[in-house]
Amino acid sequence: MEAILDIVRGMKPITLDEMSGVKLMNRIDTKYLVTEAQLQEILLRVRDGYFAQEVEGNRFSPYSTVYYDTPELTMYLIHHNRHLVRDKVRVRTYVDSNLTFCEVKHKSNKGRTKKKRIAVEPIPNILDNPEAVAFLAEKQPYEVGSLSPHLVTIFDRITLVNYGKTERLTIDCNLRFENLRNGATASMSPLVVMELKQDGRAHSLLKDVLFDLRINPFKVSKYCIGTCLTQPSVKQNRFKKKLRRIEKMKTMAYGQWQIQQKK
């Protein structure tokens, strides 16, 4: 990861305040799954066309997210069963800035995702916060008393913005999971989840690079994959192809790392 950080540190910085001016009104979101070696090559090719977000001098921002679900994992199963309308309830902590938010993500039957959130104090169970309980009762369809902490995702994020400010790229590295109900843990390293949010009308240098490297979009939910990896007994038929792809990419990346170590 140090080589990746060196590239990002060499890019021009952009602040959070400047980021607020990046408004993508006709937005298209696309996810990709790459290895750290692929990410290094991508960054080398785009570094002269993108800013790197900097927060208090850091360009590598740690995130911690706790996902809530029902005892039956209703939200997970609705996603697995390909229902168009679905919700996620989570508590996200931005470790660098010490900010925590209770969030509801709602996806409509037209594929649009809306996120609503309120700032909260970081406590083990957000349902012990009356303000958060009232927020959840209003913003999502499940009985609040049926929800409980299920999965923790931890990762380090790099955020890039192109010079034209027509796209934003989030790069999630060192992705780890902990299942709070059974204690199981799992890791996605050395794989990286990238999400490109772009103005659909604008040219994208990044997409040109990805096309040249033959890297195709890969729809992935960190919550669903983390649930599968830490709770193999859960229904996951429709995710098996993705899980096999992840395992194959991890094996390939590890093999490349062993070759480099022998040089």
Backbone as a ProteinNet text record, in pm:
[ID]
protein_1_A
[PRIMARY]
MEAILDIVRGMKPITLDEMSGVKLMNRIDTKYLVTEAQLQEILLRVRDGYFAQEVEGNRFSPYSTVYYDTPELTMYLIHHNRHLVRDKVRVRTYVDSNLTFCEVKHKSNKGRTKKKRIAVEPIPNILDNPEAVAFLAEKQPYEVGSLSPHLVTIFDRITLVNYGKTERLTIDCNLRFENLRNGATASMSPLVVMELKQDGRAHSLLKDVLFDLRINPFKVSKYCIGTCLTQPSVKQNRFKKKLRRIEKMKTMAYGQWQIQQKK
[TERTIARY]
81.7	0	84.7	209.3	292.2	314.8	331.9	350.8	226.4	109.1	-16.8	-26.1	7.3	3.9	100.3	216.9	314.9	257.8	186.5	126.5	20.8	-65.4	-174.1	-119.2	-11.9	48.7	105.8	141.6	197.6	93.7	-33.9	-140.7	-179.6	-235.7	-279.8	-392.4	-393	-495.8	-625.1	-735	-862.2	-920.9	-976.2	-1028.5	-1174.6	-1225.3	-1366	-1457	-1418.7	-1499.5	-1505.4	-1391.3	-1389	-1469.1	-1467.7	-1543.9	-1693.5	-1740.7	-1883.8	-1934.2	-1842.4	-1881.1	-1891	-1858	-1865.2	-2006.6	-2093.3	-2233.2	-2255.7	-2288.6	-2309.8	-2460	-2520.9	-2665.8	-2722.2	-2645	-2689.8	-2598.5	-2602.3	-2499.4	-2520.5	-2408.6	-2404.9	-2302.3	-2342.8	-2253.8	-2214.9	-2085.2	-2036.3	-1928.9	-1940.3	-1842.4	-1748.7	-1626.3	-1524.6	-1452.2	-1404.6	-1321.9	-1186.3	-1079.5	-944.5	-848.3	-731.7	-626.1	-544.4	-464.6	-379	-280.3	-232.1	-139.6	-209.9	-334.7	-410.2	-435.9	-467.4	-492.2	-368.5	-252.3	-128.3	-110.8	-138.3	-126.5	-230	-351.8	-457	-415.9	-366.4	-328.9	-212.7	-118.5	-6.3	-55.4	-160.5	-210.3	-300.1	-363.3	-459.8	-411	-295.9	-255.1	-244.3	-219.9	-206.2	-339.8	-449.8	-579.9	-678.3	-630.6	-721.4	-662.1	-750.7	-716.3	-734.3	-660.7	-681.7	-736.3	-847.4	-906.5	-811.3	-796.7	-708.8	-788.7	-785.2	-854.7	-752.4	-729.5	-633.1	-497.5	-455.4	-325.7	-321.5	-434.2	-438.1	-511.3	-459.8	-525.4	-576.6	-564.8	-606.7	-697	-829.7	-923.4	-987.2	-968.2	-1030.1	-1179.3	-1257.2	-1401.7	-1437.7	-1538	-1594	-1745.8	-1808.8	-1953.8	-2015.7	-2122.5	-2200.1	-2334.4	-2363.7	-2491.5	-2588.6	-2713.3	-2819.7	-2913.3	-2971.2	-3067.7	-3159.5	-3261.2	-3352	-3284.7	-3339.2	-3281.5	-3276.8	-3372.9	-3379.3	-3296.7	-3227.4	-3149.1	-3238.4	-3350.4	-3447.8	-3388	-3312.1	-3255.9	-3155.8	-3075.9	-2982.2	-3057.8	-3160.1	-3232.3	-3309.2	-3361	-3429.7	-3331.5	-3209.1	-3106.1	-3070.7	-3048	-3012.3	-3119.2	-3245.7	-3355.7	-3391.2	-3306.2	-3314.5	-3440.4	-3489.1	-3599.2	-3544.2	-3617.5	-3569.8	-3573	-3678.4	-3691.8	-3627.9	-3528.4	-3461.6	-3398.8	-3370.5	-3315.7	-3195.1	-3108.3	-2999	-2994.6	-2971.1	-2956.9	-2815.5	-2745.6	-2606.7	-2566	-2459.2	-2397.1	-2253.4	-2219.2	-2085.3	-2005	-1880	-1788.4	-1671.6	-1650.7	-1534.8	-1426.2	-1333.5	-1240.5	-1154.4	-1103	-1015.2	-1083.3	-1207.7	-1278.2	-1363.2	-1366.2	-1439.2	-1588.1	-1644.9	-1786.5	-1858.3	-1977.4	-2056.7	-2198	-2251.8	-2385.5	-2468.3	-2594.2	-2691.6	-2753.6	-2749.8	-2788.9	-2891.6	-2978.9	-3070.5	-3049.4	-3018.9	-3006.1	-3127	-3196.8	-3316	-3295	-3319.4	-3310.2	-3450	-3487.1	-3621.4	-3628.2	-3750.9	-3766.9	-3717.3	-3673.4	-3612.1	-3459.9	-3406	-3261.1	-3195.4	-3274.7	-3217.7	-3195.4	-3079.3	-3046.5	-3048.3	-3121.5	-3125.2	-3073.4	-2991	-2935.4	-2977.4	-3029.2	-3064	-2988.9	-2944.3	-2864.4	-2875.8	-2842	-2830.2	-2700.9	-2640.1	-2519.7	-2558	-2476.6	-2503	-2372.1	-2384.4	-2267.9	-2231.1	-2103.1	-2062.8	-2083.9	-2188.1	-2216.2	-2230.8	-2213.6	-2216	-2343.9	-2459	-2586	-2664.1	-2683.2	-2745.8	-2890.9	-2950.4	-3088.6	-3102.5	-2990.8	-2994	-3001.1	-3001.3	-3009.4	-3152.4	-3231	-3371.6	-3387.4	-3295.1	-3304	-3286.3	-3192.1	-3170.1	-3289.7	-3350.2	-3468.3	-3582.5	-3603.2	-3708.9	-3680.1	-3553.2	-3512.2	-3539.4	-3499.5	-3518.2	-3666	-3745.4	-3888.7	-3954.5	-3901.3	-3959.5	-3904.3	-3777.2	-3709.5	-3697.4	-3730.8	-3717.3	-3836.3	-3865.1	-3992.8	-3997.8	-3886.2	-3884.6	-3916	-3974.4	-3995.4	-3859.1	-3837.7	-3704.8	-3660.8	-3754.4	-3720.1	-3672.9	-3698	-3653.9	-3511.6	-3452.1	-3318.2	-3211.4	-3095.8	-2981.3	-2853.3	-2739.5	-2612.1	-2580	-2539.3	-2510.6	-2367.6	-2323.1	-2194.4	-2117.8	-1987.8	-1899.2	-1812.8	-1804.3	-1707.2	-1608	-1480.9	-1373.7	-1288.1	-1258.2	-1173.3	-1108.4	-1009.7	-941.5	-978.5	-1021.8	-1073.5	-983.7	-959.7	-898.2	-1009.2	-1018.6	-1119.7	-1051.5	-1082	-1025.7	-1137	-1101.6	-1193.1	-1117.7	-1179.2	-1108.5	-1098.7	-1003.9	-980.3	-1104.5	-1182.7	-1303	-1418	-1398.7	-1499.2	-1631.4	-1618.5	-1736.2	-1746.5	-1649.9	-1658.3	-1580.3	-1624.9	-1562	-1540.4	-1423.7	-1390.5	-1354.1	-1423.3	-1385.6	-1315.8	-1208.1	-1125.4	-1114.5	-1176.9	-1181	-1081.9	-979.9	-870.9	-875.3	-800.9	-788	-925.8	-1015.3	-1153.7	-1163.8	-1216.5	-1232.8	-1376.6	-1418.7	-1554	-1549.6	-1644.4	-1664.7	-1814.2	-1854.3	-1994.1	-2018.2	-2102.3	-2123.2	-2212.2	-2274.6	-2364.5	-2296.6	-2193.9	-2125.4	-1974.9	-1923.1	-1781.9	-1688	-1739.2	-1652.8	-1597.2	-1476.9	-1413	-1370.4	-1350.4	-1304.1	-1239	-1162.5	-1092.5	-1102.4	-1104.5	-1104.1	-964.8	-869.8	-735.2	-675.6	-597.5	-553.2	-642.3	-773.5	-865.3	-916	-955.4	-995.9	-1129	-1222.2	-1351.7	-1347.8	-1370.3	-1374.6	-1518	-1560.2	-1691	-1675.4	-1713.7	-1704.4	-1841.6	-1847.7	-1969.8	-1941	-2011.9	-1975.5	-2096.9	-2073.3	-2172.9	-2182.7	-2300.4	-2317.1	-2285	-2276.1	-2251.4	-2102.8	-2018.8	-1878.4	-1785.5	-1678.6	-1575.3	-1501.9	-1459.6	-1390.1	-1256.4	-1147.7	-1014.5	-1005.9	-1062.4	-1055.9	-1120.6	-1237.5	-1304.4	-1223.2	-1153.9	-1064.6	-954.5	-896.7	-789.6	-842.4	-959.4	-1017.7	-1047.5	-1097.6	-1125	-995.6	-889.2	-760.3	-703.7	-727.9	-678.1	-774.4	-884.6	-986.4	-1045.7	-1070.6	-1134.4	-1280.6	-1370.4	-1512.8	-1583.6	-1700.2	-1777.5	-1809	-1820.3	-1847.3	-1940.3	-2067.7	-2163.4	-2134.7	-2110.1	-2076.7	-2130.7	-2196.1	-2241.1	-2149.2	-2079.7	-1989.5	-2067.2	-2189.1	-2270.3	-2303.6	-2348.6	-2387.9	-2268	-2158	-2039	-1984.2	-1981	-1933.9	-2020.6	-2151.4	-2242.6	-2214.6	-2197	-2167.1	-2036.8	-1933.4	-1801.8	-1795.8	-1877.7	-1871.8	-1985.6	-2080	-2192.5	-2228.1	-2144	-2162.7	-2297.2	-2365.1	-2493.3	-2606.9	-2584.7	-2690.4	-2717.7	-2839.7	-2875.3	-2789	-2717.4	-2625.9	-2611.1	-2710.2	-2702.8	-2669.9	-2736.7	-2721.1	-2593.3	-2519.9	-2391.7	-2273.2	-2299.5	-2189.4	-2093.1	-2145.8	-2058.9	-1965.1	-2017.5	-1934.5	-1831.5	-1873.1	-1781.5	-1668.4	-1699.1	-1593.9	-1497.9	-1551.7	-1466.8	-1374.5	-1427.2	-1346.1	-1233.7	-1267.1	-1166.5	-1059.9	-1100.8	-1005.8	-911.4	-964.9	-881.9	-785.5	-830.2	-742	-627.7	-658.8	-555.6	-454.6	-505.1	-417.5	-327.1	-384.5	-307.2	-201.2	-236.2	-139.3	-24.8	-57.6	46.3	142.3	88.4	173	263.4	208.9	288.4	404.5	380.8	485.8	597.1	559.6	660.4	747.4	683.8	759	855	811.3	896.3	1022.2	1012.7	1125.1	1227.4	1187.3	1279.1	1393
-122	0	126.5	117.3	237.3	301.8	218.7	273.2	348.4	298.2	365.1	499	499.2	623.2	726.6	682.4	775.9	845.9	771.4	832.3	934.4	895.5	984.3	1110.7	1096.3	1213.7	1311.6	1261.9	1348.2	1420.3	1390.2	1455.1	1587.4	1678.1	1806.5	1783.8	1858.3	1835.8	1911.3	1861.6	1932.6	1918.1	2026.8	2024.6	1980.2	1950.7	1913.7	2027.6	2151.2	2266.1	2275.3	2254.5	2257.8	2142.1	2028.3	1912	1939.4	2024.9	2053.9	2120.8	2178.4	2242.6	2146.9	2018.6	1919.3	1862.3	1922	1880.7	1805.8	1679.1	1594.7	1575.7	1660.5	1663.7	1547.4	1500.5	1390.1	1270	1221.3	1132.1	986.5	924.7	780.7	720.4	617.9	551.9	414.2	385	256.4	204.2	76.3	15	-77.2	-88	-175.1	-247.2	-366.2	-441.9	-465.4	-420.1	-433	-480.3	-526.1	-560.6	-435.1	-441.3	-327.9	-298.4	-403.5	-383	-309.5	-346.5	-276.3	-131.7	-109.8	26.5	113.3	57.5	134.2	178	88.1	121.9	227.4	214.1	312.2	450.4	458.9	588.8	651.9	570.5	624	688.7	632.3	683	806.2	823.6	934.9	1044.9	1029.4	1120.6	1265.9	1290.6	1428.9	1491.3	1419.9	1474.8	1479.1	1444.9	1434.4	1497.1	1557.9	1602.7	1486.2	1488.3	1393.1	1468.7	1421.3	1486.8	1477.3	1588.4	1593.1	1641.1	1563.9	1598.9	1604.6	1725.1	1745.6	1684.5	1705.2	1658.2	1513.6	1442.4	1300.5	1278.3	1188.1	1152.5	1007.9	945.5	806.9	810.7	809.6	834.3	704.5	667.7	545.5	564.1	464.3	463	337	348.1	232.5	240.8	132.9	134.5	12.2	35.5	-73.2	-81.1	-197.2	-218.9	-288	-242.8	-300.6	-380.3	-484.4	-564.4	-634.1	-701	-777.5	-910.6	-985.9	-1117.8	-1211.5	-1197	-1283.9	-1229.2	-1117.1	-1049.8	-1011	-950.9	-914.3	-822.4	-721.6	-626.8	-694.7	-784.1	-860.7	-947.2	-1019.2	-1112.2	-1039.1	-920.9	-843.1	-806.1	-770.4	-740.4	-867.4	-976	-1102.8	-1145.8	-1126.8	-1173.2	-1074.1	-972.6	-878	-792.2	-762.4	-666.2	-529.2	-456	-325.1	-223.6	-226.7	-132.6	-195	-127.8	-181.7	-70.1	-105.4	-8.7	-68.3	20.3	-18.3	81.1	29	111.8	93.4	203.9	191.4	312	291.5	400	410	522.6	540.3	640.7	603.2	691.4	728	859.1	911.3	932.3	837.4	830.2	955.4	1005.9	1123.3	1245	1268.3	1387.6	1361.6	1235.4	1198.9	1233.4	1212.4	1237.6	1105	1092.2	971	1008.8	932.4	959.5	831.7	845	738.4	761.7	661	680.6	576.1	620.6	530.6	549.4	440.4	444.6	373.8	444.2	387.7	383.1	266.3	250.8	230.9	311.9	305.8	203.6	180.8	85.8	142.6	266.5	327.6	329.1	263.5	253	373.3	469.7	588.2	562.9	606.6	589.1	723.4	730.3	849.6	815	904.1	881.5	994.4	957.9	1056.3	1020.3	1124	1095.1	1206.1	1169.5	1267.6	1239.3	1344.4	1328.1	1268.8	1175.1	1109.4	1093	1066.1	1031.4	885.1	852.9	713.7	625.9	544.7	451.6	311.2	205.5	68.3	33.2	77.2	46.7	176.6	215.8	344.4	347.6	230.4	226.2	268.7	292.7	350.6	503.3	559.5	703.5	738.7	806.8	836.5	915.9	1007.8	1087.5	998.3	904.4	812.7	720.4	674.7	588.6	661.5	787.9	867	886.5	911	927.7	800	685.5	558.7	523	554.9	525.9	602.6	719.7	803.1	771.2	732.2	727.2	588.2	482	348.5	262.5	153.6	82.6	-23.5	-55.4	-166	-118.8	-207.5	-178.4	-159.4	-42.6	-10.6	-111.5	-157.7	-254.3	-387.9	-415	-542.9	-536.5	-417.2	-400.1	-416.8	-467	-478	-477.3	-444.7	-443	-580.5	-584.1	-712.6	-721.6	-622.5	-634.2	-502.2	-513.8	-397.6	-408	-298.8	-291	-180.9	-209.6	-113.9	-104	17.1	33.9	171.2	187.7	316.4	368.5	494	549.3	659.5	650.7	757.8	816.4	949.8	1014	1105.7	1084.3	1165.4	1243	1360	1441.7	1486.8	1472	1513.1	1666.1	1715.3	1859.4	1934.1	1871.6	1936.9	1934.6	1861.1	1846.7	1792.1	1697.6	1630.3	1485.9	1442.8	1308.8	1298.5	1203.9	1176.1	1025.6	985.6	844.2	812.9	716.1	667.7	532.8	515.5	394.4	338	222.6	163	47.4	66.1	-31.1	-93.9	-203.5	-270	-301.7	-353.5	-375.9	-501.7	-481.4	-592.7	-596.2	-714.4	-733.6	-804.6	-769.7	-843	-862	-987.9	-1020.2	-1009.8	-917.1	-890.1	-994.6	-1079.8	-1180.5	-1314.5	-1345	-1473.7	-1458.6	-1335.6	-1310.6	-1340	-1387.7	-1422.3	-1296.4	-1309.9	-1198.5	-1244.4	-1147.1	-1175.6	-1050.3	-1069.1	-957.1	-968	-851.2	-847.8	-819.2	-782.9	-750.3	-869.7	-844.6	-715.8	-661	-681.2	-627.4	-490.6	-410.7	-272.7	-248.5	-183.6	-148.6	-1.7	25.4	162.3	194.4	317.9	362.8	497.4	500.9	621.6	687.3	812.3	892	1001.8	1000.9	1092.5	1158.8	1275.3	1341.6	1262.6	1212	1124	1187	1319.6	1387.9	1413.3	1395.9	1438.4	1321.8	1353.5	1254.9	1217.6	1091.9	1043	980.3	1043.2	985.7	850.7	841.9	717.2	602.9	626.7	519.9	478.2	573.3	538.3	443.3	474.2	390.8	252.5	246.5	117.4	33.3	97	25.3	-29.7	51	8.3	-109.3	-111.1	-218.7	-337.4	-328.3	-434.5	-463.1	-357.3	-368	-328.5	-423.1	-401.7	-369.2	-305.9	-279.1	-407.1	-394.6	-509.8	-461.7	-497.1	-456.2	-532	-456.9	-522.1	-439.2	-505.8	-443.6	-491	-397.7	-437.3	-507.4	-460.9	-522.9	-668.3	-691.4	-827.7	-921.9	-875.3	-960.8	-991	-889.8	-912	-1011.1	-1005.2	-1100.9	-1242.3	-1257.5	-1390.4	-1447.1	-1363.1	-1410.8	-1446	-1380.4	-1406.1	-1495.1	-1526.9	-1611.9	-1703.7	-1806	-1892.7	-1963.7	-1976.2	-2046.6	-1964.3	-1833.8	-1747.8	-1780	-1757.9	-1778.9	-1689	-1746.8	-1665.8	-1718.3	-1793.5	-1852.2	-1748.2	-1634.4	-1533.8	-1453.1	-1473.9	-1405.5	-1497.8	-1626.1	-1722.2	-1687.9	-1639.7	-1602.6	-1489.2	-1391.3	-1280.6	-1330	-1417.9	-1469.8	-1549.1	-1627.6	-1702.5	-1606.5	-1500.6	-1400.5	-1334.1	-1301.2	-1238.5	-1331.6	-1457.6	-1553.9	-1575	-1580.3	-1597.8	-1478.2	-1357.4	-1237.4	-1230	-1270.6	-1270.8	-1369.4	-1487.7	-1588.8	-1539.3	-1476.4	-1422.5	-1313.9	-1223.1	-1113.4	-1165.7	-1268.2	-1325	-1391.8	-1460.2	-1523.2	-1421.3	-1306.6	-1200	-1143.7	-1130.5	-1080	-1174.8	-1306.6	-1404.5	-1394.2	-1375.6	-1362	-1239	-1127.4	-1004.2	-1019.9	-1096.5	-1115.9	-1196.8	-1281.4	-1367.9	-1295.8	-1181.5	-1109.2	-1044.7
0	0	0	43.5	53.8	-83.1	-187.3	-322	-367.4	-332.1	-365.7	-293.7	-166.3	-88.4	-144.3	-187.9	-244.6	-367.5	-451.9	-570.9	-530.4	-435	-391.7	-325.9	-248.5	-183.4	-285.9	-403	-506.3	-590.1	-567.6	-644	-578.7	-657.8	-603.3	-502.3	-390.7	-287.8	-315.8	-258	-257.5	-117.8	-63.2	72.9	74.4	194.8	208.8	164.2	197.2	155.6	3.9	-62.5	-208.2	-267.1	-197.4	-242.8	-245.3	-153.5	-145.9	-272.9	-350.4	-475.6	-592.3	-570.6	-677.8	-680.9	-759.6	-766.8	-898.1	-886.1	-1003.9	-1023.1	-1104.4	-1115.1	-1198.1	-1294.5	-1380.4	-1352.2	-1228.2	-1178.6	-1219.2	-1256.2	-1281.3	-1186.1	-1111.2	-1015.2	-1068.8	-1067.3	-1117	-1022.5	-983.4	-893.9	-971.8	-919	-977.3	-863.7	-891.6	-797.5	-862	-796.9	-852.9	-744.9	-787.7	-694	-662.3	-558.1	-524.6	-637.4	-704.3	-816.7	-930.8	-960.2	-1063.3	-1024	-896.3	-849	-866.7	-836.8	-853.6	-998.9	-1092.9	-1234.8	-1274.3	-1224.3	-1254.9	-1206.5	-1084	-1026.5	-1101.9	-1145	-1222.7	-1351.8	-1409.7	-1537.7	-1523.6	-1406.7	-1393.8	-1299.1	-1237.3	-1130.4	-1173.7	-1304.4	-1350.4	-1389.9	-1364.2	-1400.1	-1284.5	-1162.4	-1049	-922.7	-843	-708.1	-611.4	-499.2	-390.6	-269.2	-215.3	-98.2	20.9	91	207.2	327.5	436.7	560.8	673.2	724.4	832.3	797.7	673.9	628.7	584.5	596.2	561	429.6	349.1	223.4	225.3	339	359.2	481.9	463.9	573.4	621.6	749.8	802.1	829.8	790.8	812.9	892.3	976.9	1046.4	1037.8	992.5	972.7	1038.5	1115.7	1176	1104.7	1046.4	979.5	1075.2	1072	1153.7	1064.3	1121.3	1047.1	1146.4	1095.9	1180.6	1217.4	1313	1346.1	1226	1134.7	1016.2	899.5	918.5	813.7	695.3	725.5	622.9	516.9	560.3	463.9	371.5	428.2	345.7	245.3	290.8	204.2	93.8	123.2	20.1	-91.2	-51.8	-152.5	-229.4	-157.3	-221.5	-321.9	-287	-371.5	-482	-499.8	-610.9	-609.4	-492.1	-484	-520.9	-600.9	-644.6	-531.2	-450.8	-339.2	-215.7	-161.6	-43.3	40.1	164.4	259.8	331.2	377.7	466.8	581.5	700.5	820.5	872.3	891	934.6	1019.1	1094.5	1170.8	1123.2	1061.9	1002.9	1083.7	1114	1186	1095.7	1080.8	1008.2	1112.6	1119.4	1232.1	1242.3	1129.1	1132.1	1193.3	1154.4	1201.6	1325	1372.3	1493.4	1482	1361.8	1339.1	1315.2	1374.9	1359.1	1316.1	1218.8	1167.8	1166.4	1202.2	1182.3	1045.1	958.2	818.6	773.3	686.1	616.3	466.8	396.8	250.6	191.4	103.7	39.9	-110.6	-169	-313.9	-369.2	-468.2	-525.1	-637.4	-687.2	-797.4	-930.1	-930.6	-1049.1	-1040	-933.9	-919	-854.7	-808.1	-744.9	-596.1	-547.6	-406.6	-335.1	-225.1	-142.1	-2.8	51.3	184.6	276.8	393.1	495.5	622.5	696.7	814.9	918.5	1041.8	1149.6	1225.9	1279.4	1361.1	1496.6	1544.6	1673.4	1750.1	1878.4	1959	1932.5	1926	1900.8	2024.1	2023.8	2133.1	2075	2157.6	2104.2	2028.9	2078.7	2012.2	1994	1870.3	1841.6	1888.3	1912.5	1958.1	2103.5	2169.9	2304.1	2299.1	2177.3	2157.8	2114.6	2199.8	2166.4	2036.6	2009.7	1887.2	1763.8	1772	1660.6	1641	1750.6	1741.5	1671.5	1706.1	1642.4	1493.7	1460.4	1320.6	1241	1295.9	1226.5	1211.9	1312.6	1306.2	1191.5	1161.8	1056.8	918.1	908.5	778.8	717.3	789.7	731.2	773.4	699	715.9	825.2	888.1	983.7	1125.3	1203.9	1345.1	1410.6	1468.8	1520.9	1626.1	1707.3	1811.9	1759.2	1630	1571.4	1519	1515.4	1459.6	1567.1	1525.5	1616.2	1534.2	1596.8	1522.4	1465.8	1339.7	1274.4	1222.9	1144	1076.8	1084.6	1115.2	1110.8	985.7	910	799.6	833.5	812.7	840.8	714.6	672.8	554.4	557.4	470.3	452.4	314	309.2	183.3	127.5	-3.3	-80.7	-167.4	-174.2	-257.5	-357.9	-485.6	-593.5	-664.1	-717.1	-796.9	-920.5	-1037.7	-1158.2	-1166	-1242.2	-1250.8	-1299.3	-1385.9	-1435.1	-1335.9	-1223.3	-1117.3	-1170.8	-1263.9	-1318	-1267.8	-1186.4	-1130.5	-999.8	-919.3	-790.6	-781.3	-733.9	-721.6	-577.8	-517.6	-385.2	-401.1	-326.5	-333.6	-192.8	-168.4	-35.1	-26.4	58.7	73	213.1	229.5	360.8	420	338.2	379.2	465.6	589.1	684.3	735.9	780.4	832	966.5	1052.6	1177.6	1197.8	1212.4	1237.8	1387.9	1428.8	1570.9	1637.7	1559.5	1617.3	1640	1558.4	1579.3	1602.4	1593.6	1621.8	1505.7	1391.6	1278.4	1212	1154.9	1084.5	944.5	855.9	720.6	664.5	556.6	494.5	342.8	276.8	129.4	74.3	159.1	112	39.2	-67.2	-122.1	-233.4	-222.1	-321.1	-277	-373.6	-350.9	-421.3	-351	-410.4	-450.9	-578.8	-628.5	-671.2	-645.8	-693.2	-761.8	-887.1	-968.3	-975.5	-928.8	-938.3	-1038.9	-1151.6	-1259.1	-1321.7	-1378.6	-1460.8	-1590.6	-1619.4	-1734.2	-1867.7	-1872.7	-2000.1	-2025.5	-1923.2	-1932.9	-1967.8	-2039.9	-2069.6	-1941.3	-1930.7	-1811.6	-1848.9	-1802.6	-1820.9	-1750.7	-1631.9	-1556.4	-1633	-1691.4	-1765.6	-1887.6	-1949	-2059.9	-2013	-1896.7	-1841.4	-1805.5	-1741.8	-1704.2	-1827.8	-1933.4	-2059	-2117.3	-2114.6	-2168.5	-2089.5	-1958.6	-1872.9	-1866	-1939.1	-1943.9	-1806.9	-1733.7	-1602.5	-1618.2	-1594.4	-1614.6	-1483.2	-1491.1	-1368.7	-1293.2	-1161.7	-1075.1	-963.9	-974.7	-871.7	-742.8	-635.9	-509.5	-394	-300.3	-176.2	-64.7	-1.2	107.2	218.7	244.5	348.8	314.4	191.2	153.3	145.8	86.9	77.6	217.1	303.7	440.3	514.9	490.8	554.6	505	374.3	317.6	372.8	379.7	421.4	569.2	650.6	795.5	844.4	757.3	796.5	679.8	654.6	536.7	532.1	646.7	648.7	590	569.2	518.8	372	328	187.5	99.7	2.7	-78.4	-220.9	-267.4	-401.7	-508.3	-502.4	-608.1	-593.9	-487.4	-470.3	-496.2	-523.4	-534.6	-647.7	-759.3	-871.2	-830.5	-759.7	-712.5	-611.4	-521.8	-420.1	-484.1	-588.1	-658.8	-727.8	-786.5	-852.1	-750.1	-634.8	-529.7	-486.4	-464.1	-419.6	-526.6	-651.6	-761.7	-770.7	-757	-763.9	-645.6	-528.1	-410.3	-429.6	-482.8	-506.5	-609.1	-716.4	-820.1	-763.4	-683.2	-625.1	-529.1	-451.3	-357.4	-433.1	-543.5	-624.2	-682.2	-728	-781.5	-672	-550.6	-437.9	-407	-409.9	-381.4	-486.6	-613	-718.9	-694.8	-657.3	-631.8	-513.7	-411.2	-294.3	-325.9	-427.6	-462.5	-551	-606.7	-697.5	-617.9
[MASK]
+++++++++++++++++++++++++++++++++++++++++++++++++++++++++++++++++++++++++++++++++++++++++++++++++++++++++++++++++++++++++++++++++++++++++++++++++++++++++++++++++++++++++++++++++++++++++++++++++++++++++++++++++++++++++++++++++++++++++++++++++++++++++++++++++++++++

